[in-house]
Amino acid sequence: MNLDINMPSRRRSLVFACLCFTVIPLHAADLYRWQDDQGNVHYTDRVPPEYVQHGYRVISEQGITIQTIKSVDEVEASVPATPAISAEQAQNDRRLLMTYSNETEIQAARARKLDDLQALIELSEETISLLEMQFRQLAKEAGDYEKQGRAIPESLLTQIAATRRKINKYQDRLEQHNAKLAQTAARFDADLQRFRELKSLVKKAE
């Protein structure tokens, strides 16, 4: 199905903007498979903007298609008729239909994103653990000086203060990662629910 030339330009721009938004590498080594106007197939690390609207595939290092992004025509054909919704909801609906073909793809994307965030959480926790161990050692050294009735060296006090600041920084970072983990899980769950609703509307329309 071709784009209706009478379609409001704002709507066409919105669909194209959604497509452009999806051209984000899932992993550094992923490739994109796309075709030019002559039908030639290309494998590159990004899709030229002028070809995004024609759709493309994301290919893993093993040569496996891990995601298929639909063309503007395919998206327009698959968008079901729905009651009046906000422009933001309409944009999100198109994003879902362009990015995912089925529920399994949403669940896989959710798992990948949560795994990445969990790795950041674990890294922060390990860093905090090491810093706290270092802090205890420094505090012990300071205590030894006090037991001997000697003044604690200024350099040691500086190390103690700097280590405490680092601990506080990584604890804040850990809280941010945990909050983002919860937000991301909730967003994917909402996307999955909405995707099911849209697919149900498509079936009813058929």
C-alpha positions in Angstrom: 0.0 0.0 0.0 1.4 3.4 -1.0 1.1 6.5 1.2 -2.0 8.5 0.4 -0.9 11.7 -1.2 -3.8 13.4 0.6 -2.5 12.2 4.0 -1.8 15.3 6.1 1.8 16.1 5.9 2.1 16.2 9.7 1.0 12.5 9.8 3.5 11.5 7.2 6.3 13.4 9.0 5.3 11.7 12.2 5.6 8.2 10.7 8.9 9.0 9.1 10.2 10.5 12.3 9.3 7.3 14.2 11.2 5.3 11.6 14.3 7.5 12.0 14.0 7.1 15.8 14.3 3.4 15.5 17.6 3.4 13.7 19.6 2.9 16.9 22.2 0.1 17.1 21.1 -2.6 19.5 24.8 -3.6 19.9 28.0 -2.1 18.6 28.6 -4.9 16.2 25.1 -5.1 14.7 24.7 -4.4 10.9 21.7 -3.0 9.0 20.4 -4.7 5.8 18.6 -2.3 3.5 17.9 -1.9 -0.2 18.5 1.2 -2.4 16.1 2.4 -5.1 17.7 0.0 -7.6 17.0 -3.0 -5.4 20.7 -3.5 -4.4 21.1 -5.0 -1.0 23.6 -3.2 1.4 25.0 -4.2 4.8 26.2 -1.1 6.7 26.5 0.1 10.3 23.6 2.6 9.7 20.8 3.1 7.2 21.0 6.3 5.1 18.1 8.6 6.2 16.6 8.6 2.7 16.1 4.8 2.8 14.8 4.5 6.4 11.2 4.8 5.3 11.6 1.7 3.1 12.3 -0.5 6.1 15.4 -2.5 7.0 16.7 -5.4 9.1 19.1 -5.5 12.0 21.6 -8.3 11.5 23.7 -9.8 14.4 27.4 -10.7 14.2 26.3 -14.3 13.4 24.4 -13.1 10.4 21.0 -13.7 12.0 18.1 -11.2 11.6 17.3 -10.0 15.2 14.9 -7.3 14.3 12.8 -6.2 11.2 11.7 -2.6 10.9 8.8 -2.2 8.6 8.5 0.4 5.9 6.2 3.4 6.1 3.7 1.7 3.7 3.6 -1.5 5.8 3.1 0.5 9.0 0.3 2.6 7.5 -1.4 -0.6 6.3 -1.2 -2.3 9.7 -2.3 0.6 11.9 -5.8 -0.2 13.0 -8.7 2.2 13.3 -8.9 3.3 16.9 -11.0 5.8 18.9 -9.6 9.3 19.2 -6.2 9.2 21.0 -3.5 11.7 21.7 -0.8 12.5 19.3 1.7 11.1 21.7 -0.2 7.8 21.9 -0.6 7.6 18.2 3.2 8.1 17.8 3.9 5.4 20.4 1.5 3.0 18.6 3.3 3.4 15.3 6.6 3.0 17.1 5.4 -0.3 18.5 4.1 -1.6 15.1 7.2 -0.5 13.3 9.7 -1.9 15.8 8.1 -5.3 16.7 6.5 -8.0 14.7 5.3 -10.1 17.6 5.2 -10.3 21.4 8.4 -12.5 21.5 10.4 -9.6 20.0 9.2 -7.2 22.7 10.0 -9.7 25.4 13.5 -10.3 24.0 14.2 -6.6 23.8 13.0 -6.2 27.4 15.3 -9.0 28.5 18.3 -7.4 26.7 17.7 -4.0 28.2 17.1 -5.3 31.7 20.2 -7.4 31.5 22.3 -4.4 30.5 20.9 -2.4 33.4 21.4 -5.3 35.8 25.1 -5.4 34.7 25.5 -1.7 35.6 23.8 -2.3 39.0 26.2 -5.2 39.7 29.2 -3.2 38.6 28.2 -0.3 40.9 27.6 -2.7 43.8 31.1 -4.3 43.3 32.7 -0.8 43.1 31.0 0.2 46.3 32.1 -2.9 48.0 35.8 -2.3 47.0 35.6 1.3 48.1 34.1 0.4 51.4 36.9 -2.1 52.0 39.4 0.6 51.1 37.6 3.1 53.5 37.8 0.6 56.4 41.5 0.1 55.8 42.1 3.9 55.8 40.0 4.3 58.9 42.0 1.6 60.6 45.2 3.4 59.8 43.8 6.6 61.2 42.8 4.7 64.3 46.3 3.3 64.8 47.7 6.9 64.7 45.2 7.9 67.4 46.0 4.9 69.6 49.7 5.9 69.4 48.8 9.5 70.4 50.1 10.7 67.0 48.5 13.2 64.7 46.7 11.7 61.7 48.6 12.8 58.5 46.8 15.3 56.4 47.3 13.0 53.3 45.5 10.2 55.1 42.6 12.4 56.0 42.4 13.6 52.4 42.3 9.9 51.2 39.5 9.1 53.7 37.4 12.1 52.6 37.9 11.3 48.9 37.0 7.7 49.4 33.8 8.6 51.2 32.9 11.0 48.4 33.4 8.2 45.9 31.2 5.8 47.9 28.4 8.4 48.0 28.7 9.0 44.3 28.4 5.3 43.4 25.6 4.8 45.9 23.7 7.6 44.1 24.5 6.0 40.8 23.2 2.6 42.1 19.9 4.2 43.1 19.6 5.7 39.7 20.3 2.4 38.0 17.7 0.6 40.2 15.1 3.3 39.4 15.8 3.1 35.7 15.5 -0.7 35.9 12.0 -0.5 37.4 11.0 2.2 35.0 12.2 0.3 32.0 10.5 -2.9 33.1 7.2 -1.0 33.5 7.6 0.7 30.1 8.1 -2.6 28.3 5.2 -4.2 30.2 3.0 -1.3 29.1 4.3 -1.6 25.5 3.5 -5.3 25.5 0.0 -4.7 26.7 -0.6 -2.0 24.2 0.8 -4.1 21.4 -1.6 -6.9 22.3 -4.5 -4.4 22.1 -3.4 -3.1 18.7 -3.1 -6.6 17.3 -6.5 -7.4 18.6 -7.9 -4.4 16.9 -6.2 -5.5 13.6 -7.8 -9.0 13.9 -11.3 -7.5 14.5 -10.8 -5.2 11.5 -10.0 -8.2 9.3 
